[in-house]
Amino acid sequence: MNVRQWSRDLGLGIRFAFSGGREGWVRMVLTAVGVGLGVTLLLLTTALPNVLAARDQRGSARQDLTYGAAVPPKGDNTVLVGMSATEWHDKDVRGRLLQPEGPRAPLPPGVDRFPAKGEMVVSPALKELLASDGGKLLRERLPDRIVDTIDEPGLVGSQELAYYAGADDLVASENSSRVVRLTAFGEPHPTTTEQPDPVLILLTLVVFVVLLTPVAVFIAAAVRFGGERRDRRLAALRLVGSDSRMTRRIAAGEALAGALLGLAVGTVFFLIGRQVAGSVEVMGESFFPSYVDPSPALALLVAVAVPAAAVLVTLLAMRGVVVEPLGVVRTAKQARRRLWWRLLLPLAGLGMLYPMIGNGRGHGDFNQYLVIGGVLLLLVGVTALLPWLVEAVVARLGSGAVSWQLAVRRLQLSSGTAARMVNGIAVAVAGAIALQMLFAGVESQYTRSTGRDPQRASMEIDLSDRSQVAVAAREFARTEGVKASVAISSGGFGDRRRDPATSAGITVGDCTALRELAHLPSCRDGDVFLVPGTDDDAAQQALQRPGRHGFIDPTYEGGERGREVAWTVPAGLRKVTARRDALQSSVSGLLLTPSALPARAAPTLYHQVYVRLDPSVPDANEHVRNTAAHVDRLANAWSLSPTLTSVKFTSLRTGLFIGAVCVLALIGASLLVSQLEQLRERRKLLSSLVAFGTRRRTLGLSVLWQTALPIALGLLLASTVGLALGAVLLKMAATPVTVDWASVLSLAGAGAAVVLAVTLLSLPPLIRLMRPEGLRTE
């Protein structure tokens, strides 16, 4: 066999594909749409590295946090930046106050000029929100006049909420992280290489394999649309003299034509989706169309792999079909499918994963090739086992209603076609179950307790050092939706003015506030209490004794001098014990009522206000944030929760959700295309049954049974493989194996819901096909 013969036969198949009349074009369009949907998702996946890199680059370019670096001296090339970020209905609003100190002050990316006092430059999404009726409360918080919008280089996403407002009262200091002085925006230090987390790498690898495998399965199924009708056409070629090998190559040429057209359709879908990406937001994440730029090497790989896979799949499929001049030997009784080689795939996958069991994060990295290969073989094993399972079950099904018998007989004749339709959904569900088990199992490793009880305090507001904490406490107490509020200030007390050898914490608040921290026998203004720490050494105990001289806010190396305040621990100090449900964690040291603190020491402390909200008041937390912005535009206000989850873990889970949404959309669309192709091939059969008096309701139920049986078997197999894969992955992460059966059932139900929706959408075309006019032929 030479290349010229292959090229000629493939070219002949391509010509047949495009010259088959209306039937041929319909088949080509369906194949192209099916392949195109898969290509679209593959191209989106190849663009993901560039999306992440572009977002990181934009974030780094506007970086204005100095991370403890020394404050540069004031000059004509410096700008003061105040941190005024807030939240709106659990969505972050990035806010900055700008105060240029000279004509050469640097502008942040995306901003053409500095806003003056009372003006602000906002992102397009924030401008739209502030102009809407739903943003009325947020407009009260940001009352400045909008003079311009932030251009794309200054934003990380098209739907990001961000603003820059003008200011004239900012003051930078070594001890303040709320106001920084910059000579340029961007990362102040080179990025340091962080030790990778093996478990997070394992999660990332499995996420990619689980999301992409169903896509490959769907593409392989799409290139076989119209297989039965195509094989009957190939019989005519055998009649005019082509041999079996030439016939297979011509069939591969037809599939190649569909794949090439699918590449074109997928590229168009991708370009459309690229533009749509700029106007949507999923799980708080948004992108600009310019981000969605596929890697040239990966895009070229997709362009080569999809047509090559189409040819390979067709040649493998044709090995089981005997095309003779007088017909196609497909409807005769086929040899039973063998099970032994189908079991080799999942067993080989388990064998590749087995050496890494027990690694966790303490025994080095996971071998990425073994992880990808093992998970891939287990998922592909679903596609190999499902046809055998469907054939074995439907062969034993017997009598029933007419619709049941029609469905069973159809499945008995073409169980492979039925299995191909649900292979993708089965693979997706199996991977989703495994990932859900893995995420749920390791979540506790990336979640820590904050020690906060939201029932005691709903929100915490951290004020800057320019705020009057007593005034702020009264303002919050009068805020709509606030049931109670307490103000607490904290600082440090050392044995020396500079670089103290021993230090202890001090906490200042009125008696009501201190009772939220410790059990006080009695309290009045002027009292001082001591909460001994569990790990206090002799020097710390001596520092906190009555009559001991020291300094509040001592200066450490590199810090701003002159803020130290001399103070003596007063007599009458009483020991108390901390509350187990204290508003602050690890309460220890000296507790002071306001008059016991020197007046000069008040500006050196850090101030917090804790509020308890009335859950019956709508938007109570937004009213609190409005008060915080009114009292101090540099205040930070956030809701308290009992736990805190790692940002990287949360981001990975968000990425999985976004990818799962795309895969489910692909599953639904591809199943619908496949269902329509199946109905189109059986148009004459359906019309014949209707002409002989079969009720349309019976035929509709038969179609439903033909879908329900394979999907039920597919979900059963997917659940089994998913649970096995999830258990192995948990063992690899050195985590106890647990199964959340509610989640497993919900994932299986989601897969069944997609198939049910596709079936319902295919009923209108089915009704149109069930007409006697379908018997007409050309």
Stockholm file with secondary structure:
# STOCKHOLM 1.0

chainA/1-778         MNVRQWSRDLGLGIRFAFSGGREGWVRMVLTAVGVGLGVTLLLLTTALPNVLAARDQRGSARQDLTYGAAVPPKGDNTVLVGMSATEWHDKDVRGRLLQPEGPRAPLPPGVDRFPAKGEMVVSPALKELLASDGGKLLRERLPDRIVDTIDEPGLVGSQELAYYAGADDLVASENSSRVVRLTAFGEPHPTTTEQPDPVLILLTLVVFVVLLTPVAVFIAAAVRFGGERRDRRLAALRLVGSDSRMTRRIAAGEALAGALLGLAVGTVFFLIGRQVAGSVEVMGESFFPSYVDPSPALALLVAVAVPAAAVLVTLLAMRGVVVEPLGVVRTAKQARRRLWWRLLLPLAGLGMLYPMIGNGRGHGDFNQYLVIGGVLLLLVGVTALLPWLVEAVVARLGSGAVSWQLAVRRLQLSSGTAARMVNGIAVAVAGAIALQMLFAGVESQYTRSTGRDPQRASMEIDLSDRSQVAVAAREFARTEGVKASVAISSGGFGDRRRDPATSAGITVGDCTALRELAHLPSCRDGDVFLVPGTDDDAAQQALQRPGRHGFIDPTYEGGERGREVAWTVPAGLRKVTARRDALQSSVSGLLLTPSALPARAAPTLYHQVYVRLDPSVPDANEHVRNTAAHVDRLANAWSLSPTLTSVKFTSLRTGLFIGAVCVLALIGASLLVSQLEQLRERRKLLSSLVAFGTRRRTLGLSVLWQTALPIALGLLLASTVGLALGAVLLKMAATPVTVDWASVLSLAGAGAAVVLAVTLLSLPPLIRLMRPEGLRTE
#=GR chainA/1-778 SS CCHHHHHHHHHHHHHHHHSSHHHHHHHHHHHHHHHHHHHHHHHHHHHHHHHHHHHHHHHHHTCCCCTTCCCCCCCTTCEEEEECCEEETTEEEEEEEEEECSTTCCCCTTCSSCCCBTEEEECHHHHHHHHSGGGHHHHHHCCSEEEEECCGGGCSSTTCEEEEEECSCCCCCTTCSSEEEESSCSCSSCCCCCCCCHHHHHHHHHHHHHHHHHHHHHHHHHTTTTHHHHHHHHHHHHHTTCCHHHHHHHHHHHHHHHHHHHHHHHHHHHHHHHHHGGGCCBTTBCCCGGGCCCCHHHHHHHHHHHHHHHHHHHHHHHTTCEEETTEEETSSCCCCCCSHHHHHHHHHHHHHHGGGTTCTTTSCCCCHHHHHHHHHHHHHHHHHHHHHHHHHHHTTCCCCCHHHHHHHHHHHHCHHHHHHHHHHHHHHHHHHHHHHHHHHHHGGGGEEECCCCTTTCSEEEEECTTSCHHHHHHHHHTSTTEEEEEEEEEEEEESSSBSCSSEEEEEECCHHHHHTTEECSCCCTTCEEEECCTTCCHHHHHHTSTTCEEEESCBCTTSCSSCCEEEECCSSCEECEECTTCSSSSCCEEEECGGGSCGGGGGGSEEEEEEEECTTSTTHHHHHHHHHHHHCTTCEEEECCSEEECHHHHHHHHHHHHHHHHHHHHHHHHHHHHHHHHHHHTHHHHHHHHHTTCCHHHHHHHHHHHHHHHHHHHHHHHHHHHHHHHHHHHHHTTCCCCCCHHHHHHHHHHHHHHHHHHHHHHHHHHHHHSSGGGGCCC
#=GC SS_cons         CCHHHHHHHHHHHHHHHHSSHHHHHHHHHHHHHHHHHHHHHHHHHHHHHHHHHHHHHHHHHTCCCCTTCCCCCCCTTCEEEEECCEEETTEEEEEEEEEECSTTCCCCTTCSSCCCBTEEEECHHHHHHHHSGGGHHHHHHCCSEEEEECCGGGCSSTTCEEEEEECSCCCCCTTCSSEEEESSCSCSSCCCCCCCCHHHHHHHHHHHHHHHHHHHHHHHHHTTTTHHHHHHHHHHHHHTTCCHHHHHHHHHHHHHHHHHHHHHHHHHHHHHHHHHGGGCCBTTBCCCGGGCCCCHHHHHHHHHHHHHHHHHHHHHHHTTCEEETTEEETSSCCCCCCSHHHHHHHHHHHHHHGGGTTCTTTSCCCCHHHHHHHHHHHHHHHHHHHHHHHHHHHTTCCCCCHHHHHHHHHHHHCHHHHHHHHHHHHHHHHHHHHHHHHHHHHGGGGEEECCCCTTTCSEEEEECTTSCHHHHHHHHHTSTTEEEEEEEEEEEEESSSBSCSSEEEEEECCHHHHHTTEECSCCCTTCEEEECCTTCCHHHHHHTSTTCEEEESCBCTTSCSSCCEEEECCSSCEECEECTTCSSSSCCEEEECGGGSCGGGGGGSEEEEEEEECTTSTTHHHHHHHHHHHHCTTCEEEECCSEEECHHHHHHHHHHHHHHHHHHHHHHHHHHHHHHHHHHHTHHHHHHHHHTTCCHHHHHHHHHHHHHHHHHHHHHHHHHHHHHHHHHHHHHTTCCCCCCHHHHHHHHHHHHHHHHHHHHHHHHHHHHHSSGGGGCCC
//
